[in-house]
Amino acid sequence: MERLLLTNDSWTGTILRAGLGLVMFLHGAQNLLGWFWGLGFEHAMAVMTTQLGLPKIVGVLIVMTQFFGGIALMLGAYVRIAAAAVILVMLASFGVLDYGNGFLTTWSGKQLSPGVEFQLLAITVAATIMIWGAGRWSIDRALESPRSRISRERAAREAELTVQPPSHL
């Protein structure tokens, strides 16, 4: 459990998790609550089960991952679990959506045709969050044990000492 919460004091994790968390939360709020001109839970589930052919439990997990995973990412709480769930949702979308145009979303013509650029970007950001951790101002950082924080800081100081440039440069 300790390794799950392990993070650093970097702004990288903070910025990435806040951005991805906001996007996922907004999508989840559309699907769960009908906010921001969304469908709401009943209609979102109808689309997922009838039009996309997903089992109801999968649709529920997608909506919950979007909404609660987005909140967890924004707060920096168990971000590795939330990021892994986002990756699974994005990978699952490859199997159910029609990507006739390939990489880019097409906004012209008779109908919107989705591309894969959003999913690939979300997967990339989520994978980076899984590597970096939550960063500054996160619940993960607050919950991190003092013992692991001290050992991480000691390792960073030792690395600074061993990676000094030659004095003749």
Legacy VTK file of the C-alpha trace (Angstrom):
# vtk DataFile Version 3.0
C-alpha trace
ASCII
DATASET POLYDATA
POINTS 169 float
0.000 0.000 0.000
2.896 2.318 0.757
4.219 2.118 -2.815
0.754 2.940 -4.130
0.821 6.321 -2.372
4.491 7.070 -3.006
4.863 10.379 -4.803
7.213 13.300 -5.017
7.014 17.055 -4.576
6.955 17.673 -8.321
4.539 19.950 -10.128
4.432 17.480 -13.027
2.122 15.031 -11.304
-0.007 17.857 -9.928
-0.590 19.490 -13.312
-1.227 16.234 -15.162
-3.625 14.799 -12.588
-5.547 18.080 -12.261
-6.021 18.359 -16.027
-6.982 14.743 -16.640
-9.122 14.697 -13.495
-11.073 17.758 -14.607
-11.762 16.319 -18.070
-12.830 12.944 -16.670
-14.981 14.563 -13.970
-16.784 16.741 -16.519
-17.520 13.722 -18.726
-18.688 11.797 -15.682
-20.900 14.681 -14.533
-22.530 14.722 -17.967
-23.187 10.984 -17.883
-24.090 10.620 -14.215
-25.862 13.862 -13.346
-26.806 15.387 -16.688
-24.696 18.476 -15.964
-23.104 20.533 -18.741
-25.696 19.541 -21.348
-25.123 15.842 -20.654
-27.476 12.925 -21.035
-27.815 11.984 -17.382
-27.498 8.483 -16.009
-30.656 6.908 -17.493
-30.006 8.116 -21.037
-26.262 7.475 -20.855
-26.928 3.898 -19.774
-29.471 3.490 -22.585
-26.885 4.639 -25.151
-24.192 2.383 -23.724
-26.385 -0.704 -23.540
-28.500 -0.363 -26.691
-26.370 1.574 -29.167
-22.930 0.427 -28.039
-24.003 -3.031 -26.880
-22.229 -2.890 -23.526
-23.414 -4.887 -20.528
-25.061 -2.623 -17.941
-22.349 -3.261 -15.335
-19.663 -2.091 -17.789
-21.616 1.092 -18.477
-21.970 1.746 -14.759
-18.235 1.195 -14.230
-17.406 3.601 -17.074
-19.618 6.354 -15.655
-18.330 5.815 -12.111
-14.719 5.816 -13.310
-15.274 9.064 -15.169
-16.985 10.817 -12.269
-15.300 9.447 -9.147
-11.962 8.758 -10.857
-11.948 12.382 -12.001
-12.560 13.571 -8.446
-9.830 11.265 -7.106
-7.361 12.582 -9.677
-8.168 16.217 -8.936
-7.756 15.639 -5.188
-4.666 13.488 -5.645
-6.223 10.519 -3.835
-5.054 7.059 -4.895
-4.109 8.462 -8.281
-2.419 5.300 -9.515
-5.669 3.360 -9.137
-7.691 6.160 -10.752
-5.197 6.485 -13.618
-5.257 2.717 -14.229
-9.071 2.834 -14.357
-8.943 5.700 -16.875
-6.564 3.674 -19.038
-8.958 0.706 -18.955
-11.914 2.918 -19.945
-9.943 4.432 -22.823
-8.750 1.020 -24.034
-12.312 -0.304 -23.827
-13.531 2.565 -26.004
-11.365 1.253 -28.845
-13.561 -1.827 -28.967
-16.953 -0.128 -29.014
-16.587 3.097 -30.974
-16.333 3.280 -34.747
-13.041 4.904 -35.644
-13.642 5.123 -39.371
-11.447 8.196 -39.755
-8.483 6.794 -37.902
-6.492 9.181 -35.750
-8.332 12.512 -35.993
-11.890 13.405 -35.067
-13.794 14.805 -38.046
-16.168 17.670 -37.335
-17.248 18.203 -40.913
-19.714 16.307 -43.021
-23.027 14.828 -41.993
-21.950 13.213 -38.740
-19.181 13.540 -36.196
-16.712 10.712 -36.680
-14.496 10.082 -33.659
-10.773 9.627 -33.899
-8.454 8.097 -31.353
-6.445 11.199 -30.463
-8.305 11.892 -27.208
-8.011 8.306 -25.991
-4.303 8.148 -26.812
-3.681 11.453 -25.040
-5.647 10.335 -21.963
-3.767 7.015 -21.868
-0.429 8.824 -22.141
-1.271 11.273 -19.356
-2.663 8.512 -17.113
0.442 6.354 -17.672
2.645 9.316 -16.740
0.602 9.839 -13.569
1.077 6.160 -12.704
4.848 6.640 -13.010
5.195 10.064 -11.307
2.491 9.792 -8.689
0.214 12.571 -7.481
2.840 15.265 -6.884
2.313 18.349 -4.751
-0.873 19.233 -2.935
-2.218 15.703 -2.982
-3.938 13.428 -0.520
-1.469 10.699 -1.525
1.410 12.898 -0.391
-0.341 13.675 2.899
-1.001 9.956 3.520
2.517 8.879 2.604
4.318 7.440 5.607
7.096 9.571 7.112
9.449 6.583 6.854
9.091 6.319 3.057
9.351 10.097 2.661
12.572 10.200 4.699
14.116 7.302 2.748
13.139 8.904 -0.565
14.621 12.266 0.463
17.811 10.539 1.659
18.120 8.726 -1.688
17.657 12.039 -3.537
20.404 13.703 -1.471
22.756 10.774 -2.127
22.012 10.957 -5.840
22.874 14.653 -5.845
26.193 13.879 -4.205
27.137 11.175 -6.676
26.113 13.045 -9.846
28.380 16.080 -9.531
29.968 17.334 -12.748
33.758 17.153 -12.974
35.444 20.193 -11.456
37.412 20.960 -14.627
34.234 21.761 -16.612
LINES 1 170
169 0 1 2 3 4 5 6 7 8 9 10 11 12 13 14 15 16 17 18 19 20 21 22 23 24 25 26 27 28 29 30 31 32 33 34 35 36 37 38 39 40 41 42 43 44 45 46 47 48 49 50 51 52 53 54 55 56 57 58 59 60 61 62 63 64 65 66 67 68 69 70 71 72 73 74 75 76 77 78 79 80 81 82 83 84 85 86 87 88 89 90 91 92 93 94 95 96 97 98 99 100 101 102 103 104 105 106 107 108 109 110 111 112 113 114 115 116 117 118 119 120 121 122 123 124 125 126 127 128 129 130 131 132 133 134 135 136 137 138 139 140 141 142 143 144 145 146 147 148 149 150 151 152 153 154 155 156 157 158 159 160 161 162 163 164 165 166 167 168
